[in-house]
């Protein structure tokens, strides 16, 4: 057991909320199962509650006897402040960020606006909807290449890189199938990194390399040729600078306890913040467990550290 952690209380019961009804349900099912197995491995009393349409999950949530909910939900309904608000109303303690931090971080546009207001580096962008003149957006952002993202989706779902105006139109149409608000931002040519945050500390930086155009859903979850660089290949000074920037970017959006910040170094070696994840994946391909392992945490110890942070906030 990591010396930074306390032994789990014998009478502590944890409910893992997972599954959900978003486009990221499959990933959430894997995350939840991994968390449940980890808690069982250290003899914590745990139950799983699958949040799905065709179930009595709300009744189960209200009737089950447990001390704290571990949120392993991804995407809309689970990562956007919705389930957090419900749990607040029911008086149920839970792990991770609260309503405000979750809602802001899930909204890529609001996140970038906050960063921009505070002078934190992030790629130039525009947001579009069904009424937007895409020719104007193309001109405003200086032409190719661009990245198109649904504002309220995660796991790179619905994202496209575009090199021509005609591609922009089709990419926006693709994203519009998932979201009424779409973010178009300048493409950053450079190296991609991710920084896990755990209880006020930025964990070791991970460098990401993929044969895909970008670190998309397939590169994250389905293929085995994505390269995770740990050590990340940066100098100690660069890594500390990125860690400090990421922790600041996480905090100013109102996030708590744990999460992940994604960013890139552009062609000039300058950091460009991309987004915050308040409930990152906890699967065998996931980045937070990887960074935590480099810091000395086993998977089970990582789960316990997340629970411990929440217990301290609630005074449990």
VEXDREN-2710 file (C-alpha; in Angstrom, 1 decimal):
% VEXDREN-2710
k/r/px/py/pz
1/UNK/0.0/0.0/0.0
2/UNK/1.4/3.4/-1.0
3/UNK/2.5/5.2/2.2
4/UNK/0.5/8.3/1.1
5/UNK/-2.7/6.3/1.5
6/UNK/-4.6/5.1/4.5
7/UNK/-5.9/1.5/4.7
8/UNK/-9.6/1.4/3.5
9/UNK/-12.1/1.4/6.3
10/UNK/-13.6/-2.0/6.9
11/UNK/-17.1/-0.5/7.0
12/UNK/-16.8/1.7/4.0
13/UNK/-19.2/0.9/1.2
14/UNK/-18.7/2.4/-2.3
15/UNK/-21.2/2.5/-5.1
16/UNK/-19.6/2.7/-8.5
17/UNK/-21.8/4.6/-11.0
18/UNK/-20.9/3.6/-14.6
19/UNK/-22.4/2.9/-18.0
20/UNK/-24.5/6.0/-18.6
21/UNK/-26.4/6.9/-21.7
22/UNK/-23.9/8.9/-23.7
23/UNK/-21.8/8.0/-26.8
24/UNK/-19.1/6.9/-24.4
25/UNK/-21.1/4.2/-22.7
26/UNK/-18.9/1.4/-23.8
27/UNK/-15.8/3.0/-22.4
28/UNK/-17.6/3.8/-19.1
29/UNK/-18.6/0.2/-18.7
30/UNK/-15.0/-0.8/-18.9
31/UNK/-13.9/1.9/-16.5
32/UNK/-16.5/1.0/-14.0
33/UNK/-15.7/-2.7/-14.1
34/UNK/-12.0/-1.9/-13.6
35/UNK/-12.8/0.3/-10.6
36/UNK/-15.1/-2.4/-9.1
37/UNK/-12.5/-5.1/-9.5
38/UNK/-9.8/-2.8/-7.9
39/UNK/-11.9/-2.1/-4.9
40/UNK/-12.7/-5.8/-4.4
41/UNK/-9.0/-6.5/-4.6
42/UNK/-8.4/-4.4/-1.4
43/UNK/-11.5/-5.8/0.3
44/UNK/-13.7/-2.7/0.0
45/UNK/-17.4/-3.4/0.0
46/UNK/-18.5/-2.2/-3.4
47/UNK/-21.7/-2.3/-5.5
48/UNK/-22.0/-1.3/-9.2
49/UNK/-25.0/0.7/-10.5
50/UNK/-25.3/0.8/-14.3
51/UNK/-26.9/4.0/-15.3
52/UNK/-29.0/3.1/-18.3
53/UNK/-32.4/3.9/-19.8
54/UNK/-34.0/0.5/-19.4
55/UNK/-33.3/0.1/-15.7
56/UNK/-34.5/1.3/-12.2
57/UNK/-31.1/2.8/-11.5
58/UNK/-32.5/5.9/-9.8
59/UNK/-34.5/3.7/-7.4
60/UNK/-31.5/1.6/-6.8
61/UNK/-29.4/4.7/-6.1
62/UNK/-31.9/5.9/-3.5
63/UNK/-32.4/2.6/-1.8
64/UNK/-28.8/1.3/-1.8
65/UNK/-26.9/1.8/1.4
66/UNK/-23.4/3.2/0.8
67/UNK/-21.0/5.8/2.0
68/UNK/-19.8/7.4/-1.2
69/UNK/-20.4/7.2/-5.0
70/UNK/-17.4/6.7/-7.3
71/UNK/-18.2/8.2/-10.6
72/UNK/-16.9/6.3/-13.6
73/UNK/-19.3/7.9/-16.1
74/UNK/-18.1/9.6/-19.2
75/UNK/-19.7/12.0/-21.6
76/UNK/-23.1/13.7/-21.3
77/UNK/-25.2/13.0/-18.3
78/UNK/-22.2/11.8/-16.3
79/UNK/-19.4/14.2/-16.9
80/UNK/-21.3/17.5/-17.5
81/UNK/-22.7/18.2/-14.0
82/UNK/-26.0/16.4/-14.5
83/UNK/-25.4/13.4/-12.3
84/UNK/-23.4/15.6/-9.9
85/UNK/-26.5/17.9/-9.4
86/UNK/-28.7/14.9/-8.8
87/UNK/-26.4/13.5/-6.2
88/UNK/-26.1/16.9/-4.5
89/UNK/-30.0/17.0/-4.3
90/UNK/-30.0/13.5/-2.8
91/UNK/-27.3/14.4/-0.4
92/UNK/-25.0/11.6/-1.7
93/UNK/-21.2/12.2/-1.5
94/UNK/-19.3/11.5/-4.7
95/UNK/-15.9/11.6/-6.2
96/UNK/-14.4/14.2/-8.6
97/UNK/-15.5/17.7/-9.6
98/UNK/-18.8/19.2/-8.7
99/UNK/-21.6/20.6/-10.8
100/UNK/-19.8/23.9/-11.9
101/UNK/-16.4/22.4/-12.7
102/UNK/-18.0/19.4/-14.5
103/UNK/-20.3/21.6/-16.6
104/UNK/-17.6/24.1/-17.6
105/UNK/-15.0/21.4/-18.4
106/UNK/-17.5/19.5/-20.5
107/UNK/-18.2/22.6/-22.5
108/UNK/-15.0/23.0/-24.7
109/UNK/-16.1/26.5/-25.7
110/UNK/-16.7/27.8/-22.2
111/UNK/-13.4/26.2/-21.1
112/UNK/-11.5/28.0/-23.9
113/UNK/-13.2/31.3/-23.1
114/UNK/-12.1/31.1/-19.5
115/UNK/-8.5/30.3/-20.4
116/UNK/-8.5/33.0/-23.0
117/UNK/-9.8/35.6/-20.5
118/UNK/-7.1/34.6/-18.0
119/UNK/-4.4/34.7/-20.6
120/UNK/-3.7/31.0/-20.7
121/UNK/-2.5/29.7/-24.1
122/UNK/-5.1/27.9/-26.3
123/UNK/-5.5/27.7/-30.1
124/UNK/-7.5/30.4/-31.9
125/UNK/-11.1/29.2/-32.5
126/UNK/-14.6/30.0/-33.6
127/UNK/-17.8/28.4/-32.7
128/UNK/-20.5/27.6/-35.3
129/UNK/-24.1/26.5/-35.5
130/UNK/-26.5/25.8/-38.3
131/UNK/-26.7/29.5/-39.2
132/UNK/-23.0/30.2/-39.4
133/UNK/-21.3/31.2/-42.7
134/UNK/-18.4/28.8/-42.9
135/UNK/-16.6/30.8/-45.5
136/UNK/-16.3/33.6/-42.9
137/UNK/-15.0/31.1/-40.3
138/UNK/-12.4/29.8/-42.8
139/UNK/-11.2/33.3/-43.5
140/UNK/-11.2/34.3/-39.8
141/UNK/-9.0/31.4/-38.8
142/UNK/-6.6/31.8/-41.7
143/UNK/-7.5/28.7/-43.7
144/UNK/-6.2/25.2/-43.4
145/UNK/-5.7/23.0/-41.5
146/UNK/-8.4/23.2/-38.8
147/UNK/-9.9/20.9/-36.2
148/UNK/-13.7/20.5/-35.8
149/UNK/-15.1/19.3/-32.5
150/UNK/-18.6/18.9/-31.0
151/UNK/-18.5/21.2/-28.0
152/UNK/-20.1/18.7/-25.6
153/UNK/-18.6/15.3/-26.6
154/UNK/-15.6/13.5/-25.2
155/UNK/-13.2/10.7/-26.3
156/UNK/-12.6/12.6/-29.6
157/UNK/-16.1/11.5/-30.8
158/UNK/-17.2/13.5/-33.8
159/UNK/-13.9/15.2/-34.3
160/UNK/-12.3/15.8/-37.7
161/UNK/-9.2/17.4/-39.2
162/UNK/-10.0/19.5/-42.3
163/UNK/-7.6/20.8/-45.0
164/UNK/-10.1/22.4/-47.4
165/UNK/-13.2/24.4/-47.2
166/UNK/-15.4/21.6/-48.6
167/UNK/-14.1/19.3/-45.9
168/UNK/-15.0/21.9/-43.3
169/UNK/-18.6/21.8/-44.4
170/UNK/-18.8/18.0/-44.2
171/UNK/-16.9/18.0/-40.8
172/UNK/-19.3/20.5/-39.3
173/UNK/-22.3/18.4/-40.6
174/UNK/-20.8/15.3/-39.0
175/UNK/-20.3/17.1/-35.7
176/UNK/-23.8/18.6/-35.9
177/UNK/-25.2/15.1/-35.8
178/UNK/-23.9/15.0/-32.2
179/UNK/-24.2/18.6/-31.0
180/UNK/-25.9/21.9/-31.9
181/UNK/-22.7/23.8/-31.0
182/UNK/-19.5/23.1/-32.8
183/UNK/-16.0/24.3/-32.1
184/UNK/-13.6/25.1/-35.0
185/UNK/-10.0/25.7/-33.9
186/UNK/-6.7/26.2/-35.6
187/UNK/-4.8/23.0/-36.1
188/UNK/-1.6/22.8/-33.9
189/UNK/1.3/21.2/-35.6
190/UNK/3.5/19.7/-32.9
191/UNK/3.8/17.2/-30.1
192/UNK/0.8/16.1/-28.0
193/UNK/0.9/15.6/-24.3
194/UNK/-1.4/14.9/-21.4
195/UNK/-1.1/15.7/-17.7
196/UNK/-3.0/13.8/-15.1
197/UNK/-4.1/15.8/-12.0
198/UNK/-4.5/14.0/-8.6
199/UNK/-5.3/15.8/-5.4
200/UNK/-3.6/19.1/-6.2
201/UNK/-0.6/17.5/-7.9
202/UNK/0.3/17.2/-11.6
203/UNK/1.5/13.7/-12.2
204/UNK/4.3/12.9/-14.7
205/UNK/3.6/14.2/-18.2
206/UNK/2.8/11.6/-20.9
207/UNK/3.8/12.1/-24.5
208/UNK/1.4/10.7/-27.2
209/UNK/2.3/9.5/-30.6
210/UNK/-0.1/7.9/-33.1
211/UNK/-0.1/7.0/-36.8
212/UNK/-3.6/8.6/-37.0
213/UNK/-4.1/12.2/-38.0
214/UNK/-4.6/12.9/-34.3
215/UNK/-5.3/11.1/-31.0
216/UNK/-8.8/10.0/-32.0
217/UNK/-11.2/7.5/-30.5
218/UNK/-9.6/4.5/-32.3
219/UNK/-6.1/5.5/-31.2
220/UNK/-7.4/5.9/-27.6
221/UNK/-9.3/2.7/-27.2
222/UNK/-9.1/0.3/-30.1
223/UNK/-5.5/0.0/-31.5
224/UNK/-2.3/-1.2/-29.9
225/UNK/0.2/0.9/-31.9
226/UNK/-0.3/4.2/-30.1
227/UNK/2.9/5.2/-28.3
228/UNK/2.8/6.5/-24.7
229/UNK/6.0/8.2/-23.9
230/UNK/6.8/8.1/-20.2
231/UNK/9.2/9.8/-19.5
232/UNK/7.7/12.2/-22.0
233/UNK/11.0/13.3/-23.7
234/UNK/11.0/16.9/-22.5
235/UNK/13.6/18.5/-20.3
236/UNK/12.9/18.6/-16.6
237/UNK/12.3/22.4/-16.8
238/UNK/9.8/22.0/-19.7
239/UNK/8.0/19.2/-17.9
240/UNK/7.6/21.2/-14.7
241/UNK/6.4/24.2/-16.7
242/UNK/3.8/22.1/-18.5
243/UNK/2.7/20.5/-15.2
244/UNK/2.3/24.0/-13.6
245/UNK/0.3/25.3/-16.6
246/UNK/-2.0/22.2/-16.6
247/UNK/-2.7/22.4/-12.9
248/UNK/-3.6/26.0/-13.3
249/UNK/-5.8/25.3/-16.3
250/UNK/-7.5/22.6/-14.3
251/UNK/-8.1/24.8/-11.2
252/UNK/-9.4/27.9/-13.0
253/UNK/-12.2/25.9/-14.6
254/UNK/-13.4/24.9/-11.1
255/UNK/-12.3/21.2/-11.3
256/UNK/-11.5/19.2/-8.2
257/UNK/-9.6/16.2/-7.0
258/UNK/-8.7/14.4/-10.2
259/UNK/-8.8/14.7/-13.9
260/UNK/-6.6/15.2/-17.0
261/UNK/-5.5/18.2/-19.1
262/UNK/-4.6/17.7/-22.8
263/UNK/-2.3/20.1/-24.6
264/UNK/0.3/20.4/-27.4
265/UNK/3.6/22.0/-28.0
266/UNK/3.3/24.0/-31.2
267/UNK/6.0/24.4/-33.9
268/UNK/7.7/27.1/-31.8
269/UNK/7.7/24.9/-28.7
270/UNK/4.9/26.9/-27.0
271/UNK/2.2/25.0/-25.1
272/UNK/-1.4/25.2/-26.3
273/UNK/-4.1/24.0/-24.0
274/UNK/-6.8/21.8/-25.7
275/UNK/-9.3/20.6/-23.1
276/UNK/-9.9/19.3/-19.6
277/UNK/-11.3/15.8/-18.7
278/UNK/-13.0/15.7/-15.3
279/UNK/-13.8/11.9/-15.4
280/UNK/-11.1/10.4/-17.6
281/UNK/-11.1/6.7/-18.6
282/UNK/-10.0/4.1/-16.1
283/UNK/-9.4/1.3/-18.6
284/UNK/-6.3/-0.7/-19.6
285/UNK/-5.7/2.0/-22.3
286/UNK/-6.2/4.9/-19.9
287/UNK/-3.7/7.7/-19.3
288/UNK/-4.4/8.6/-15.6
289/UNK/-3.6/5.1/-14.3
290/UNK/-0.5/5.2/-16.5
291/UNK/0.7/8.5/-15.0
292/UNK/-0.2/7.4/-11.5
293/UNK/1.8/4.2/-11.9
294/UNK/4.8/6.3/-12.7
295/UNK/4.2/8.3/-9.5
296/UNK/4.2/5.0/-7.5
297/UNK/0.4/4.2/-7.3
298/UNK/-1.0/0.9/-8.2
299/UNK/-4.4/1.0/-9.9
300/UNK/-6.2/0.2/-6.6
301/UNK/-4.2/2.8/-4.8
302/UNK/-5.2/5.4/-7.4
303/UNK/-8.9/4.5/-6.9
304/UNK/-8.5/4.8/-3.1
305/UNK/-6.7/8.2/-3.5
306/UNK/-9.6/9.5/-5.5
307/UNK/-12.1/8.3/-2.8
308/UNK/-9.9/9.6/0.0
309/UNK/-9.9/13.1/-1.5
310/UNK/-13.7/13.1/-1.8
311/UNK/-14.1/11.8/1.8
312/UNK/-11.9/14.7/3.1
313/UNK/-14.0/17.2/1.2
314/UNK/-17.2/15.8/2.7
315/UNK/-15.7/15.4/6.1
316/UNK/-16.4/11.6/6.1
END
